[in-house]
Structures are given as C-alpha cells and as structure tokens.
Amino acid sequence: MEADEAKELGLANIVVPPEELAGTVKDLTEALLSPLPGAIRETKALLLGAADRSYQDQLKAEREAQERRLKELLATLA
C-alpha cells in the first residue's frame, strides 16, 4: 500500500517525502509533548460530566474529544 492510499483510508494522518520524515517526526514528538490549549479544560469537563452520562455516551464524548485534540495537533504541524 502506498502512503497516499493509507492516508485516504484513514490509516495515516500525514504523508511526507522520505527526506522530510526525520524533521516531521521531531515536530510531531515536540507537539505531542507540549500541552494543547484547552486539553486540560476538556479533560476536566469530561471527568466532571461522566457521572451524568451513560457509559456509551461517555465513550462517545471521549472519542470526540480525542478527535478534536488530534485535529488540533495535526493543524500545528501544517
């Protein structure tokens, strides 16, 4: 499978040429290790709201939050 196909299928988030891979990994690592704006606030809201949600609704809320955070993270790399 080619990288572009993997991205199209959702198996990869970004595709870079081989010569940019090391720099992209470094940038991604730095981004992952730095706190994203709103991440702590959103985590706190998920924890506080958990008692009022069903298990399935909580899982859905957490998945949606993770997706937002990942999109935000990827936007910092663009």
C-alpha positions in Angstrom: 0.0 0.0 0.0 1.3 3.4 -0.9 1.4 6.2 1.7 -1.2 8.3 -0.1 -3.6 5.4 -0.1 -3.1 4.8 3.6 -3.9 8.4 4.3 -7.0 8.2 2.1 -8.2 5.2 4.0 -7.6 6.8 7.4 -4.6 4.6 8.3 -2.2 7.6 8.3 -2.8 11.2 9.2 0.0 12.8 7.3 2.3 11.8 4.4 5.7 13.4 3.9 8.6 12.7 1.5 11.3 10.5 2.9 13.8 13.4 3.2 11.3 15.2 5.5 10.5 12.2 7.7 13.0 12.9 10.5 12.0 16.5 10.8 8.4 15.7 10.8 8.8 13.0 13.5 10.7 15.6 15.6 8.0 18.2 15.1 5.2 15.7 15.9 7.1 14.5 19.0 7.5 18.0 20.3 3.8 18.8 19.6 2.7 15.6 21.4 4.9 16.5 24.5 3.6 20.1 24.7 0.2 20.8 26.2 -2.5 21.7 23.7 -4.6 24.8 24.6 -7.9 23.6 26.1 -6.8 20.0 26.6 -6.7 20.2 30.4 -10.0 22.1 30.5 -11.6 19.5 28.2 -10.3 16.6 30.2 -11.7 18.1 33.4 -15.1 18.7 31.7 -15.1 15.0 30.6 -14.4 13.9 34.1 -17.0 16.1 35.7 -19.7 15.2 33.3 -19.0 11.4 33.4 -21.5 10.9 36.3 -24.3 12.3 34.2 -23.6 10.2 31.1 -24.2 6.6 30.3 -21.1 4.5 29.7 -21.7 4.6 25.9 -22.3 8.4 25.9 -19.1 8.9 27.9 -17.1 6.8 25.5 -18.6 8.8 22.6 -17.7 12.1 24.3 -14.1 10.9 24.9 -13.7 9.8 21.3 -15.0 13.1 20.1 -12.6 15.0 22.4 -9.7 12.9 21.2 -10.6 13.6 17.6 -10.7 17.3 18.3 -7.3 17.2 20.1 -5.7 15.2 17.3 -7.0 17.6 14.6 -5.7 20.5 16.6 -2.3 18.7 16.9 -2.2 18.0 13.2 -3.0 21.6 12.4 0.1 22.7 14.4 2.2 20.6 12.0 0.7 22.0 8.8 
